[in-house]
Amino acid sequence: MSIAVTSSTPAVVAIGGGHGLGRVLASMSYLNEQLTGIVATTDNGGSTGRLRQNHHCIAWGDLRNCLSQLANQPSVGSLLFEYRFKGDDELTGHNLGNLMLHALDQLCIRPLEAVNLIRHMLNIGPKLIPMSEQPTHLLALNDEQQSVFGELNIDNMPTPPAHLLLEPQVSATCEAVMAINHADLVILGPGSFFTSIMPPLLVPSIAAALTNTKAKIVFVDNICHEQSSANQLSFQDKINYCERFIGQGRIDYYLRHGSEYVDNKLVQMSLESPNQPGRHDRQALQLCLNRILSLMVGQASKAA
């Protein structure tokens, strides 16, 4: 069930990367331009990692993934965008969408312009903004203060990072900060906790915007445990980790998979997709997020 889109429709911002963010954006895509995704750009694996190593560009993979999940219906354009080269040459394993975004980036002044060109080609309404338009990598420090470089290595750490940072530190895409400043609701997650949800929060002006925005913030938990050290974190540990950067008590609502339960902060429902175990069902996710929007409206009415 979606809410009618009018001039007073809430502005919603979702932050993360990869499959999780794409699923949230697809579930709320009826909001069109009232919905904005702020996408992590620190991936260093696969086709994206090869492009970054050779061309010192931002990570395109999570942006491409979100664009693909937002494409309204299969088309020649969307099929081409997801095509992965096979064979045994230098193109093998590359995703055509990544190459298209990289090529457009060379023709445009800004990476955001490349993303917008693909958005329009695929007839996508919601906005997608890279967290930064400057290349950066994720860096972790373990308990012995030894550095671990890059998402792939961080995901393979035996214990959760003691500290995360960006190397080099970069500035936020200005449109990302503006979107948070004007948002009514901000969604964090689901997704790989350290390598999808956390990177945008490490950009100082994004963290500051989340601290100061009047928007309510909801954290969406994963359906199942991650294949990384994040599986050692409790739900509250994740909340505490996020709030190191955006301020204690800043997260207003929690959305979790489980038997139905709703109070003034927690919305818990069966969220798992029947066709893709371990992933959120888009309709169920939309229902839960709309319930949180309804809670917001109800609390605002009582306050008035």
N, C-alpha and C positions, 0 to 999 in steps of 0.2 A: 504494500500500500504506500503510495507516494502522496505528498502534500501538493496542493495546487501552487503553481509558480505564479506569483504576483509581484507587484512593485515592492511589497513588504516582505517578500520571501527572505528568510535568513541567509546570510552569506556564510558559507562553510569552507574551511580550509583543511585539507588532509595532508599530513606530513609523513614521509617514509620512503620506501623504495621497493622495487621489484614486484613480486606477485602480490604481496599483502596490500600495498598502496593501490595497485591496479584494481584489486577486488573491491576496495572501498569506493574508489572513484566510479567504477562500473555500477555499483549498487545505488549510488546517489547521482548518477549522470543526468537524471531528469531535471536537476537543478540548473543544467546548462552553465551559463557564464557566472552564475552565483556560486559555483563550485570551483575551487582551485586546488591543484595538487602541487606541493613543494617537494621536489624529488632529490634524493641523495645522489651525489655524483662522485663517489669514492670507489666504486667497483674496480677491481684490477684483475678480474678473471676472464677467461674465454676470449671471444672476439673483441669485446670491449678492452680487455687488458692488452691485447696485441696492438690495437689502435693507439692506446695510451703510450705504450712503450716506444712505438715508432714515430708518433706524431705529437706527443705532449699535449693531448686534448683532454677535455673533461670526459667522464665516463658516460657513454650514451646508452648503455644497456637497460638501466632501470627506466629511463625516459621512454625508450622504445617499447618496453614491456607495458608501461601504462598506456601509451598511445594505442597499442594493439588491443588491449582489453577495453578501451573506450570506443573503438571502431564499431559503429552501429550494426553493421552486417557485413558478411564476407563480400569482398569486391576484389577486382584485379589489383587495385592499389594496396589493400590490406594484406592480400596474399603475397604480393611482391615484398611488402615491408617485413614480413616474417620469414621470407625464404632464406634458408641456410645452405651455403655452398657445400657440395660433396666433392669427392675425388681425392687427388693426391698432388696438390700444388699449393701455391701461396695463398689462394683464396679459400682453401678447404677450412671449414669450420666458421668462416666469417658469416655474420648475419647481414643480409642486404640492407635491412633497416638501419643498422649501425653505420654502414658505409654511406647510405643516403644522407643521414643526419650529419655525418662528418663532412661529406662533400658540400652540402648546403651551408655548413658552418664556414667553409672556405670562401663561399660566394657572398656570405652575409657579413654584416658588421658585428653582430652579436650571436652567440649560440641560441639565445631565446628566439631570435628571428627564424632560425632553422627549425626549431620546434613548432613555431606558429605556422610556418609554411606547410609542414606535414599535417598539423591539426586541420587546417583548411582543406587540404587535399582529401583527407579521410572524413571530412564533415563532422568534426568533433567539437562539441559546444564547450565543455569544461576547459578551464585554462590549466596548462602545465608549465611549471617554472622550475628550472634547475636551482638547487639551493645556492650555488655560486656559478659564475661563468668563468671562473679561473680554475685551472687544474690543481687538484690537491689529493693527497692520500690519507688514509686513516692510519694512525700510529697508536700503539698501546704500550703501556708499561706494566710489567708483571709485578708480583709482590717483592721481587728482588731489585726492582727499578731497572730491569733490563728492557730495552725497547724491542717491540715486535712490529714489523712494518707490513702494511697492506692487509686488506680484508681477508684474503685467502689464509694468510698465516694467523690472523687474529681469530678466525673461526676455528682454527685447529689448536688453539691454546688449551692446555689441560685444566686451567682454572680461570675464572673470570678476571678480566683486566682490572688492575688497581686504579688505572687512570687511562683515559682516552683523549687524544688530541688530533688536530689536523696538521699535516706537514706538506707544504707550508700552510700557515694560517692564511685564510682568504676572506674576502668581504662577501657579503650576501648579495644576491641579485636584488636590486632595489624593489622590484615588483613583488618579490616574496615578502619583504618586510611590510610593504603597503597592504598586501592581502591580509596579513595577520592583524595589522592595526585596524582594519575595517571589518574583520570577521565577527560573526556572532557565535560561531562554534568552531573549535579547532580539534581535529582528530589526530591522535598519535597512534600509529600501528594499524593493523597487526604487521608482523614481519620479523625478519632476523633482528634481534634486539640491538646487538652491538654494531652491526654493519648496515642496517637499513634505517632503524628508528633514530639511533643516536647521532649519526653524522651531521644532520641539519642542526641539531641542538648544540653542536660544538662551534657553530658559526656565531660569533659574539652578538651581532645585531639581530639575528633570528632569536637567540636565547633572550635578549633584552626585550624584543617585541612580544615574546610569549609571556615574559614576566609582567609587562605593563599593559597588555591588551585587555579590553573589557570583555573579550570573548570568554565563554566557558570552554574548558578543555576536557576532553574525554580520552581515556586510554583504552585501546582495544587489545585484549590479550589474545595470544595464539590459541588455536584449537589443541595442538599437541606440543610436546617438548621439542625443542630445536636440537639439531645435530651439531651442537657447539657448546662451549662452556656456559652459555646463557641458560642451559637446562638446569644448572645448579642454583639459579636464582629463584626465590619465591616471587609470587605476584607482588608482594609489598616491597621486596628488594628492587624490582624493576621501577616501581613508582618512586622509591627513594633515589634511585640512580638518576632518573629523569629530573627530579626536583633539585638535584645538586646544581643543575644548570639554569633552571627556569624559576626556582624559588620554592621553598617548602610550603606544602599545602596548596600548590597552584593547580593541581589536577582536580577537577570538580566531579567527574563522573567516571565510573569504571564499567566496561562492557566485557562480559565473560560468557563462555560457553558452559552450559549446565542446565539443571532443572530450573524451571521458570521461577524467578524471584525478582522483585523490584522494590527498592526503597528510594530514599531521596538522593543517594549517590550511586548505587549499584543497579545495573540492569543486567540480569542473567537470563539467558534463554538458550534453547537448542539452536546452535548456529552452524553445525557441521553440514557441508554439502553431501547429499546422498550419493552423488556421482563422483565426487573427488574427495575421498577421506583425508582428513587433516587440513582441509581448506574451508573457508567460510562460504556458506550459501549466500548468494547475492541478495535474494529476496528476504531471507531472515535477517541479514545484516542491515538492509534498508529499513525493515520493520523496527529493529532495535534502535537504530540511529534516529528514526522519526519519533520513537517513543521518548528518547532523550530530548529532542527538540520540543516535544509536547510538555515534558517536565519543566523545561526552561520557561515556556510560556506560562505554565501554571504558577511557578514560583514568582515570576515577574508580576503576575496579576495579584498574588497575595501581598507582595511587597508594596504594590500601588494602593 
